[in-house]
Amino acid sequence: MFLALALFGLPAAAQAQESNPPAPESAIVVQGMRDRPSNWRQAETDHVLVISDGSEKELARIAHNLERLHFLLSVLLNRVDKPDNTLKLRITLVGDGAEFDAMDLRNLRYSPGPYARAFPEPAYYDPREDGAVFAASRFDQKVQLERGQSLAGILPDLIRATTPETVGAPGVSGENPGTSTALASSYAGSIARFGRGDPLALSVNELAAPLSAEGRIYAGYARHFLVTYFPHAYPRWYVDGFGEVFATLAIEGDARIEYGRAPEGYRKILDKYARTPVADILTGRTLADRKAGECWTPFHAWALTHMLFFSNTRRGQLHAYLATIAAGGSMEQAAAAFGDLGKLQAELIAYDRGKLPYEQMSYPADRAAEPIVRRLSEGEAAFVKGRLELGARIAIPPASTDPKNQKQRSDSIARRDGWLKGLRRDAARYPANLDAQLLLAEAECRSDKGPECATAASRALAIAPSDSNALAWQGIAQAELALAAPAGERTAKLKAARVTIARANRADSENPLPLLAYYRSFADAGEAAPDVAIEGLMKAADTVPSAPAPRLLLGQALAQRGNAPAARAALLPVADGPYDTPEAVPARALLAGLGQ
């Protein structure tokens, strides 16, 4: 199979290693109202947790197919039955593009392309330190290359042209005078209400290509699989293209799966846009050339990656190219693995004009079990979007002397505080909802609001006294308050915070949040972390391998201990990863300080 490359077996870096409660009567009424089932459902499998407000049938199919895709990738990359302690990817499927855009989910750690303007990325991905999240629209879209004429505009005229309009005389089918005008107006009014999925919302003489919503979801999961189970430094085009290869996943019955088929309309796209030179893609020069992005699309990323995967001669060169980058080499150095890049360009042009291969695989149906589906309560559903929004809302630019940056920072803080105010109000409406209180505690703590975080964590603990996350946020708040306390009280308060964090770890030893909190309680205090804290940090990085924050902490800890090789292994995927992240700049600075 074309993806079974030894490169992907490289070891992971981590292996180097109070508000007042309501009156009783109102509490009963409110709780009864807010425990009603919502329109949102959750489907859970061994590796994904998918949430959607669409149909249960659609949700179950997508979640099941994602588990099938996980098994397929595990076979292709030789990971079947390997130990797996990574956290499940949390996927949220929202409504149409307008609803998705209204959430303003600014990607901080995911920036595909850059692609031509007609190809906005309809997805959000954030490899967070407490588990990666992914969101996408569940409605198909289309890429419009050349505008056509909408049927909504021409249909009324067509009706008038084909219907008798003789005043005072019946039409061919016996209409009264004026019927055709009324009919045309009726059609026009109906079309104005049609959505983009309705037949009469189509255009004629239009040049367009479809973008499958499910294809975006499968591509997103494939990218997540790659950077989670094989966390290395990658060129962006490769991670983008890797996902696109699996975007056309197709299932036949319960025992056959197909991948690698060409996406619908790809030749239209390749014909429409001038080709970006392969040499510029492989060397990374396109990332510094704004104009180059005007010709590069997900379909181009698919074509290049597809050819290199399926070519027996080029596959080994791809292997060498990726290995050079994973070891810290530049893309320019790595591109030498392909030899004459002009010849590669000619091969690619000939390749996507020919009959393109794809593969099918039979598999035991029990290797990808049906998902468990349940309906969320109204209280749970009320915070689905808030959990997604959290990452973008609390991100604040670092302090700077630049007036422009100061203004951006000030605006970001104002937006965050406004969002927090709304979240506090919403959480107060659901005092018995654990998800609401945990989300608020996290938002307060990550916004450096220790007292407010402690209050929200206490509410969560009142609902679930042994919840690992609630205990962790309480311990994090305690540590933050300890560092702000007078010097004479700091040691005792930090000790108490670590006791709480240890309780969180005992409640769930696989939860990375207490492990990270325990290490930070030493690092933030300027104290040398004990061995057990470093070991916990390694475990956390191994639990969320795609998250840059734990890897940055691990790299810092290992560098301080003089273990430069292990520090480099931890930092390279962050410093030279496919997408720029807030953690990339400090990771590069650390790498530069380590030397060769």
C-alpha positions as CSV (number, residue, x, y, z in Angstrom):
1,M,0.0,0.0,0.0
2,F,1.3,3.4,-1.0
3,L,1.4,5.1,2.4
4,A,3.3,2.4,4.3
5,L,6.5,4.5,4.6
6,A,9.1,3.9,7.2
7,L,9.3,7.7,7.8
8,F,6.0,7.6,9.7
9,G,7.5,5.3,12.2
10,L,9.9,8.0,13.6
11,P,9.5,8.2,17.4
12,A,7.4,11.0,18.9
13,A,9.2,13.7,20.7
14,A,7.4,12.9,23.9
15,Q,8.9,9.4,23.8
16,A,12.3,11.0,24.2
17,Q,11.4,11.3,27.1
18,E,-20.4,32.1,44.1
19,S,-23.2,33.2,43.2
20,N,-26.2,32.6,45.5
21,P,-28.3,29.6,44.5
22,P,-31.9,30.2,43.4
23,A,-34.8,29.6,45.7
24,P,-35.9,25.9,45.9
25,E,-39.1,26.4,44.0
26,S,-37.5,28.2,41.0
27,A,-34.6,25.7,41.0
28,I,-37.1,22.9,40.4
29,V,-38.8,24.7,37.6
30,V,-35.6,25.9,35.9
31,Q,-34.0,22.5,36.1
32,G,-37.0,20.8,34.7
33,M,-37.1,23.3,31.7
34,R,-33.4,23.1,31.0
35,D,-33.1,19.4,31.1
36,R,-35.3,19.1,28.1
37,P,-33.7,17.5,25.0
38,S,-32.2,19.8,22.4
39,N,-31.8,19.6,18.7
40,W,-28.2,18.7,19.1
41,R,-26.9,15.1,19.2
42,Q,-23.5,13.6,20.0
43,A,-22.0,10.5,18.4
44,E,-19.1,8.8,20.0
45,T,-16.7,6.2,18.7
46,D,-13.3,4.9,19.9
47,H,-11.5,7.9,18.3
48,V,-13.9,10.8,17.7
49,L,-16.7,12.6,19.4
50,V,-19.0,14.3,16.8
51,I,-21.7,16.8,17.7
52,S,-24.3,18.1,15.3
53,D,-27.7,19.8,15.1
54,G,-28.5,17.9,11.9
55,S,-30.3,14.6,11.5
56,E,-29.3,11.6,13.6
57,K,-28.9,9.5,10.5
58,E,-26.4,11.9,9.0
59,L,-24.5,12.2,12.3
60,A,-24.2,8.5,12.8
61,R,-23.0,7.9,9.2
62,I,-20.3,10.6,9.4
63,A,-19.1,9.4,12.8
64,H,-19.0,5.8,11.6
65,N,-17.2,6.7,8.5
66,L,-14.6,8.7,10.5
67,E,-13.9,5.5,12.6
68,R,-13.6,3.6,9.3
69,L,-11.1,6.2,8.1
70,H,-9.2,5.9,11.3
71,F,-8.8,2.2,10.7
72,L,-7.9,2.7,7.1
73,L,-5.1,5.2,8.0
74,S,-3.9,2.8,10.8
75,V,-3.5,0.0,8.2
76,L,-1.8,2.2,5.7
77,L,0.6,3.7,8.2
78,N,1.2,0.5,10.1
79,R,-0.5,1.5,13.3
80,V,-3.1,-1.2,13.7
81,D,-3.4,-2.5,17.3
82,K,-0.7,-0.1,18.4
83,P,-1.0,1.4,21.9
84,D,-3.1,4.6,21.8
85,N,-3.6,6.9,24.7
86,T,-4.4,10.1,22.7
87,L,-7.5,12.1,23.4
88,K,-10.4,11.8,21.0
89,L,-10.9,14.6,18.4
90,R,-14.0,16.7,19.2
91,I,-15.8,17.5,16.0
92,T,-18.6,20.0,15.8
93,L,-20.8,20.2,12.7
94,V,-22.6,23.5,12.5
95,G,-25.2,24.7,10.0
96,D,-24.6,26.6,6.7
97,G,-21.7,28.9,5.9
98,A,-23.4,32.0,7.3
99,E,-23.9,30.3,10.7
100,F,-20.4,29.1,10.6
101,D,-19.0,32.5,9.7
102,A,-21.1,34.1,12.5
103,M,-19.1,32.2,15.1
104,D,-15.9,34.1,14.0
105,L,-13.7,31.2,14.7
106,R,-10.3,32.7,14.0
107,N,-7.8,29.9,13.3
108,L,-4.7,30.5,15.4
109,R,-3.0,27.2,14.8
110,Y,-4.3,26.1,11.4
111,S,-3.7,28.1,8.1
112,P,-4.0,25.9,5.0
113,G,-2.8,27.1,1.6
114,P,-2.6,29.9,1.0
115,Y,-5.2,29.2,-1.6
116,A,-6.8,31.2,-4.4
117,R,-9.6,33.6,-3.3
118,A,-12.4,31.3,-4.5
119,F,-11.3,28.7,-1.9
120,P,-12.0,29.9,1.6
121,E,-11.3,27.1,4.1
122,P,-14.6,26.2,5.6
123,A,-13.2,24.6,8.7
124,Y,-11.7,25.4,12.1
125,Y,-9.0,23.3,13.8
126,D,-7.3,24.0,17.1
127,P,-4.9,21.4,18.6
128,R,-5.5,22.5,22.2
129,E,-3.5,21.3,25.1
130,D,-6.6,19.6,26.6
131,G,-7.6,18.0,23.3
132,A,-7.9,19.0,19.7
133,V,-11.2,20.5,18.4
134,F,-12.4,20.7,14.8
135,A,-15.5,22.4,13.3
136,A,-17.0,22.6,9.9
137,S,-20.2,23.3,8.1
138,R,-22.4,20.3,7.4
139,F,-23.7,21.7,4.1
140,D,-22.1,21.2,0.7
141,Q,-20.6,24.3,-1.0
142,K,-19.3,25.1,-4.5
143,V,-16.4,26.9,-5.9
144,Q,-17.6,29.4,-8.5
145,L,-14.9,29.9,-11.1
146,E,-17.1,31.9,-13.6
147,R,-20.5,33.3,-12.8
148,G,-23.5,32.1,-14.8
149,Q,-27.0,33.3,-15.0
150,S,-29.3,32.3,-12.1
151,L,-32.5,30.5,-12.9
152,A,-34.1,32.8,-10.3
153,G,-33.5,35.6,-12.8
154,I,-34.4,34.0,-16.1
155,L,-37.3,31.7,-15.1
156,P,-40.0,34.4,-14.9
157,D,-39.1,35.7,-18.3
158,L,-39.1,32.1,-19.7
159,I,-42.7,31.6,-18.3
160,R,-43.9,34.8,-19.9
161,A,-42.3,33.9,-23.2
162,T,-44.0,30.5,-23.3
163,T,-47.5,31.4,-21.9
164,P,-50.3,33.1,-24.0
165,E,-50.9,36.7,-22.9
166,T,-53.9,37.6,-25.1
167,V,-56.0,39.9,-23.0
168,G,-59.7,38.7,-22.9
169,A,-58.9,35.3,-24.3
170,P,-58.1,32.1,-22.5
171,G,-54.7,30.6,-22.8
172,V,-53.9,27.2,-24.3
173,S,-54.8,25.5,-21.1
174,G,-57.7,27.7,-20.2
175,E,-56.0,30.4,-18.0
176,N,-57.7,33.7,-17.4
177,P,-56.0,36.9,-18.5
178,G,-53.0,37.8,-16.3
179,T,-52.4,34.2,-15.1
180,S,-48.9,34.0,-16.6
181,T,-47.9,37.2,-14.9
182,A,-49.1,36.0,-11.6
183,L,-47.4,32.6,-12.2
184,A,-44.1,34.3,-13.1
185,S,-44.3,36.4,-9.9
186,S,-45.1,33.4,-7.8
187,Y,-42.1,31.5,-9.2
188,A,-39.8,34.5,-8.6
189,G,-41.1,34.8,-5.0
190,S,-40.5,31.1,-4.4
191,I,-37.0,31.2,-5.8
192,A,-36.0,34.0,-3.6
193,R,-36.8,31.7,-0.7
194,F,-34.9,28.7,-2.0
195,G,-31.7,27.7,-0.4
196,R,-28.5,26.9,-2.2
197,G,-29.4,23.2,-2.2
198,D,-32.7,23.7,-4.2
199,P,-32.7,22.8,-7.9
200,L,-34.1,26.2,-8.9
201,A,-31.3,28.0,-7.1
202,L,-28.9,26.8,-9.8
203,S,-27.2,28.8,-12.5
204,V,-26.8,28.1,-16.2
205,N,-23.5,28.6,-18.1
206,E,-21.7,28.6,-14.8
207,L,-18.2,27.2,-14.3
208,A,-18.1,25.7,-10.8
209,A,-16.8,22.8,-8.8
210,P,-18.5,21.2,-5.8
211,L,-17.0,21.1,-2.3
212,S,-18.4,18.2,-0.4
213,A,-19.1,19.0,3.3
214,E,-18.3,15.4,4.2
215,G,-15.1,15.6,2.1
216,R,-13.9,18.6,4.2
217,I,-14.6,16.6,7.4
218,Y,-12.7,13.5,6.2
219,A,-9.8,15.6,5.0
220,G,-9.7,17.4,8.3
221,Y,-9.6,14.1,10.2
222,A,-6.8,12.7,8.0
223,R,-4.7,15.8,8.7
224,H,-5.3,15.4,12.4
225,F,-4.4,11.8,12.3
226,L,-1.1,12.6,10.6
227,V,0.1,15.3,13.0
228,T,-1.2,13.4,16.0
229,Y,0.2,9.9,15.5
230,F,3.3,11.1,13.6
231,P,4.2,14.5,15.1
232,H,7.1,15.9,13.0
233,A,8.0,19.0,11.1
234,Y,6.1,18.9,7.8
235,P,5.8,21.2,4.9
236,R,2.3,22.8,4.7
237,W,1.5,21.6,1.2
238,Y,2.1,18.0,2.2
239,V,-0.3,18.1,5.2
240,D,-2.9,19.9,3.1
241,G,-2.5,17.4,0.3
242,F,-2.5,14.4,2.7
243,G,-5.9,15.4,3.9
244,E,-7.2,15.9,0.3
245,V,-6.2,12.4,-0.7
246,F,-8.8,11.1,1.8
247,A,-11.5,13.7,1.2
248,T,-13.1,11.4,-1.4
249,L,-13.5,8.5,1.0
250,A,-16.3,6.2,-0.1
251,I,-17.8,3.2,1.8
252,E,-19.4,0.2,0.1
253,G,-21.5,-1.8,2.5
254,D,-19.8,-2.7,5.8
255,A,-16.7,-4.3,4.4
256,R,-15.2,-2.2,1.6
257,I,-13.6,1.2,1.7
258,E,-12.3,3.3,-1.2
259,Y,-9.8,6.2,-1.1
260,G,-7.7,8.2,-3.5
261,R,-10.3,8.8,-6.2
262,A,-10.1,12.2,-8.0
263,P,-12.4,14.9,-6.6
264,E,-15.2,15.9,-8.8
265,G,-14.4,18.9,-11.0
266,Y,-10.6,18.8,-10.4
267,R,-9.8,19.1,-14.1
268,K,-11.9,22.3,-14.3
269,I,-9.9,23.7,-11.5
270,L,-6.5,22.8,-12.8
271,D,-7.4,24.2,-16.3
272,K,-8.7,27.4,-14.8
273,Y,-5.7,28.3,-12.7
274,A,-2.1,28.7,-14.0
275,R,0.1,26.1,-12.4
276,T,2.3,27.2,-9.6
277,P,5.8,25.8,-10.3
278,V,6.4,22.5,-8.4
279,A,9.9,23.9,-7.5
280,D,8.3,26.8,-5.6
281,I,5.9,24.5,-3.7
282,L,8.6,22.0,-2.7
283,T,11.1,24.6,-1.6
284,G,8.5,26.7,0.3
285,R,9.0,29.8,-1.8
286,T,5.2,30.1,-2.4
287,L,4.7,30.8,1.3
288,A,6.7,34.1,0.9
289,D,5.0,35.0,-2.4
290,R,1.5,36.4,-2.0
291,K,0.8,36.2,-5.7
292,A,1.7,32.5,-5.8
293,G,-1.3,31.8,-3.6
294,E,-3.6,33.1,-6.3
295,C,-2.9,29.9,-8.4
296,W,-2.7,27.3,-5.6
297,T,-5.9,25.4,-4.6
298,P,-6.7,22.2,-2.5
299,F,-7.1,20.5,-5.9
300,H,-3.5,21.3,-6.8
301,A,-2.4,20.0,-3.3
302,W,-4.4,16.8,-4.0
303,A,-2.8,16.3,-7.5
304,L,0.8,16.7,-6.3
305,T,0.4,14.6,-3.2
306,H,-1.6,11.9,-5.1
307,M,1.1,11.6,-7.8
308,L,3.9,11.2,-5.2
309,F,1.9,8.7,-3.2
310,F,1.0,6.5,-6.1
311,S,4.2,6.7,-8.0
312,N,6.5,3.8,-7.3
313,T,9.6,5.8,-8.3
314,R,8.7,9.1,-6.6
315,R,7.4,7.6,-3.4
316,G,10.9,6.9,-2.1
317,Q,11.9,10.5,-3.0
318,L,9.0,11.8,-1.1
319,H,10.1,9.7,1.9
320,A,13.6,11.2,1.7
321,Y,12.2,14.7,1.3
322,L,10.0,14.4,4.4
323,A,12.8,12.8,6.4
324,T,15.1,15.7,5.7
325,I,12.5,18.2,7.0
326,A,11.7,16.1,10.0
327,A,15.3,16.1,11.0
328,G,15.5,19.9,10.8
329,G,16.7,20.5,7.2
330,S,15.3,23.3,5.1
331,M,12.7,22.7,2.4
332,E,15.3,23.8,-0.2
333,Q,17.7,21.1,1.0
334,A,14.9,18.5,1.1
335,A,13.8,19.3,-2.5
336,A,17.1,17.9,-3.8
337,A,15.7,14.4,-3.1
338,F,13.5,14.8,-6.3
339,G,16.4,15.5,-8.6
340,D,15.4,17.6,-11.7
341,L,12.3,19.5,-10.6
342,G,11.6,20.5,-14.2
343,K,11.2,16.9,-15.0
344,L,8.9,16.4,-12.0
345,Q,6.8,19.3,-13.2
346,A,6.3,17.7,-16.6
347,E,5.4,14.4,-15.0
348,L,2.8,16.1,-12.9
349,I,1.1,17.7,-15.9
350,A,1.0,14.4,-17.7
351,Y,-0.1,12.6,-14.6
352,D,-3.3,14.5,-13.9
353,R,-4.3,14.3,-17.6
354,G,-4.2,10.6,-17.5
355,K,-6.3,7.9,-15.9
356,L,-5.8,8.4,-12.2
357,P,-5.5,5.4,-9.8
358,Y,-7.3,4.9,-6.5
359,E,-7.5,2.0,-4.1
360,Q,-10.1,-0.2,-2.4
361,M,-9.7,-2.2,0.7
362,S,-11.8,-4.9,2.4
363,Y,-11.8,-4.9,6.2
364,P,-13.6,-6.6,9.0
365,A,-16.7,-4.6,9.9
366,D,-16.1,-5.1,13.6
367,R,-12.9,-3.0,13.4
368,A,-15.0,0.1,13.0
369,A,-17.9,-0.2,15.4
370,E,-21.2,1.8,15.1
371,P,-21.2,5.0,17.1
372,I,-23.1,5.5,20.3
373,V,-25.6,8.4,19.7
374,R,-27.3,10.4,22.4
375,R,-29.3,13.7,22.4
376,L,-27.9,16.6,24.3
377,S,-29.9,18.5,26.8
378,E,-30.7,22.1,26.3
379,G,-28.2,23.0,29.0
380,E,-25.4,21.0,27.3
381,A,-26.3,22.4,23.8
382,A,-26.2,26.0,25.1
383,F,-22.4,25.7,25.4
384,V,-21.4,23.7,22.3
385,K,-20.5,26.8,20.4
386,G,-18.9,28.5,23.4
387,R,-16.4,25.7,23.7
388,L,-15.4,26.2,20.1
389,E,-15.2,30.0,20.5
390,L,-13.0,29.8,23.6
391,G,-9.7,29.4,21.8
392,A,-10.2,32.5,19.6
393,R,-11.9,34.7,22.2
394,I,-9.2,34.5,24.9
395,A,-6.2,34.9,22.6
396,I,-4.5,38.1,23.4
397,P,-1.5,39.5,21.5
398,P,1.7,39.9,23.6
399,A,2.5,43.3,25.1
400,S,4.5,45.5,22.7
401,T,5.8,49.1,22.4
402,D,4.5,49.4,18.9
403,P,1.3,51.6,19.0
404,K,-0.4,49.5,16.4
405,N,0.2,46.3,18.4
406,Q,-0.9,48.1,21.5
407,K,-4.2,49.0,19.9
408,Q,-4.7,45.4,18.7
409,R,-4.0,44.1,22.2
410,S,-6.4,46.6,23.7
411,D,-9.1,45.7,21.3
412,S,-8.6,42.0,21.9
413,I,-8.8,42.4,25.7
414,A,-12.1,44.4,25.2
415,R,-13.5,41.6,23.0
416,R,-12.4,38.9,25.4
417,D,-13.9,40.7,28.4
418,G,-17.2,41.3,26.6
419,W,-17.3,37.6,25.6
420,L,-16.5,36.6,29.2
421,K,-19.3,38.8,30.5
422,G,-21.8,37.0,28.2
423,L,-20.4,33.6,29.2
424,R,-20.8,34.4,32.9
425,R,-24.4,35.4,32.3
426,D,-25.1,32.2,30.4
427,A,-23.4,30.0,33.0
428,A,-25.5,31.6,35.7
429,R,-28.7,30.5,33.8
430,Y,-27.5,26.9,34.1
431,P,-26.2,26.6,37.7
432,A,-26.5,22.8,37.8
433,N,-24.9,22.2,34.4
434,L,-21.3,20.9,34.8
435,D,-20.3,21.8,31.2
436,A,-21.3,25.4,31.8
437,Q,-19.3,25.8,35.0
438,L,-16.3,24.0,33.5
439,L,-16.2,26.1,30.4
440,L,-16.5,29.3,32.5
441,A,-13.7,28.1,34.9
442,E,-11.5,27.4,31.9
443,A,-12.2,30.8,30.3
444,E,-11.5,32.6,33.6
445,C,-8.3,30.8,34.3
446,R,-6.9,31.1,30.8
447,S,-7.7,34.9,31.0
448,D,-5.6,35.1,34.2
449,K,-8.7,35.8,36.4
450,G,-7.8,33.7,39.4
451,P,-10.6,34.6,41.8
452,E,-13.3,34.2,39.2
453,C,-11.8,30.9,38.1
454,A,-11.8,29.6,41.6
455,T,-15.5,30.6,42.0
456,A,-16.5,28.8,38.8
457,A,-14.4,25.7,39.7
458,S,-16.1,25.6,43.1
459,R,-19.5,25.6,41.4
460,A,-18.4,22.7,39.2
461,L,-17.1,20.8,42.2
462,A,-20.5,21.3,43.9
463,I,-22.0,19.4,41.0
464,A,-19.3,16.8,40.5
465,P,-16.9,16.7,43.6
466,S,-14.5,14.2,42.0
467,D,-14.4,15.6,38.5
468,S,-10.8,15.7,37.2
469,N,-11.2,18.9,35.2
470,A,-13.0,20.8,38.0
471,L,-10.3,19.8,40.4
472,A,-7.6,20.8,37.9
473,W,-9.1,24.3,37.4
474,Q,-9.5,24.8,41.1
475,G,-5.8,23.9,41.6
476,I,-4.8,26.2,38.7
477,A,-6.7,29.0,40.2
478,Q,-5.1,28.3,43.6
479,A,-1.7,28.4,42.1
480,E,-2.4,31.7,40.3
481,L,-3.6,33.2,43.5
482,A,-0.6,31.9,45.4
483,L,1.8,33.6,43.0
484,A,0.0,36.9,43.6
485,A,0.1,36.4,47.4
486,P,2.7,38.0,49.8
487,A,6.0,36.2,49.7
488,G,5.6,34.8,53.2
489,E,2.3,33.0,52.2
490,R,3.4,31.9,48.7
491,T,5.1,28.6,49.6
492,A,2.2,27.2,51.7
493,K,-0.4,28.3,49.1
494,L,1.5,26.7,46.3
495,K,1.7,23.5,48.2
496,A,-2.0,23.5,48.7
497,A,-2.6,24.1,45.0
498,R,-0.4,21.2,44.2
499,V,-2.3,19.0,46.5
500,T,-5.5,19.9,44.6
501,I,-3.8,19.3,41.3
502,A,-2.6,15.9,42.5
503,R,-6.2,15.0,43.4
504,A,-7.2,15.9,39.8
505,N,-4.6,13.6,38.5
506,R,-5.7,10.7,40.7
507,A,-9.3,11.3,39.5
508,D,-8.2,10.8,35.9
509,S,-4.5,9.8,35.4
510,E,-4.9,10.1,31.5
511,N,-6.1,13.8,31.7
512,P,-3.3,16.1,30.4
513,L,-4.7,19.1,32.2
514,P,-3.5,18.2,35.8
515,L,-0.1,17.1,34.4
516,L,0.5,20.4,32.7
517,A,-0.8,22.3,35.7
518,Y,1.5,20.5,38.1
519,Y,4.6,21.4,35.9
520,R,3.5,25.0,35.5
521,S,3.1,25.4,39.2
522,F,6.9,25.1,39.4
523,A,7.8,26.8,36.2
524,D,5.6,29.9,36.8
525,A,7.1,30.2,40.3
526,G,10.6,30.1,39.0
527,E,11.3,26.8,40.8
528,A,13.1,23.8,39.4
529,A,10.5,21.2,38.5
530,P,11.1,17.7,40.1
531,D,11.5,14.6,38.0
532,V,7.8,13.6,38.5
533,A,6.7,16.9,37.0
534,I,8.9,16.4,33.9
535,E,7.6,12.9,33.5
536,G,4.0,14.2,33.7
537,L,4.9,16.8,31.1
538,M,6.2,14.0,28.8
539,K,3.0,12.1,29.3
540,A,0.8,15.1,28.6
541,A,2.7,15.8,25.3
542,D,2.2,12.1,24.4
543,T,-1.5,12.4,25.1
544,V,-2.0,15.4,22.8
545,P,0.9,15.1,20.4
546,S,-0.5,17.7,17.9
547,A,-0.8,20.4,20.6
548,P,2.2,22.8,20.4
549,A,1.9,24.2,23.9
550,P,2.9,21.0,25.8
551,R,5.7,20.3,23.3
552,L,7.0,23.9,23.9
553,L,7.0,23.4,27.7
554,L,8.7,20.0,27.3
555,G,11.4,21.5,25.0
556,Q,12.0,24.3,27.6
557,A,12.2,21.8,30.4
558,L,14.6,19.5,28.6
559,A,16.8,22.4,27.4
560,Q,17.1,23.6,31.0
561,R,18.3,20.1,32.0
562,G,20.9,20.2,29.3
563,N,19.3,17.5,27.2
564,A,19.6,19.3,23.8
565,P,18.8,16.3,21.5
566,A,15.5,15.5,23.3
567,A,14.7,19.2,23.4
568,R,15.2,19.5,19.7
569,A,13.0,16.5,19.0
570,A,10.2,18.1,21.1
571,L,10.5,21.6,19.5
572,L,11.0,20.8,15.8
573,P,7.3,20.0,15.1
574,V,6.4,23.3,16.7
575,A,9.1,25.5,15.2
576,D,8.9,24.0,11.7
577,G,5.4,22.6,11.7
578,P,3.1,23.1,8.7
579,Y,1.1,25.9,10.3
580,D,2.2,29.0,12.2
581,T,1.2,29.0,15.8
582,P,1.6,31.4,18.7
583,E,4.1,28.8,20.1
584,A,6.3,28.7,17.0
585,V,8.3,31.9,17.6
586,P,9.5,30.9,21.1
587,A,10.2,27.4,19.9
588,R,12.4,28.7,17.1
589,A,14.3,30.9,19.6
590,L,14.9,28.0,21.9
591,L,16.1,25.9,19.0
592,A,18.5,28.6,17.9
593,G,19.9,28.7,21.5
594,L,20.5,24.9,21.4
595,G,22.9,25.1,18.5
596,Q,23.6,22.1,16.4
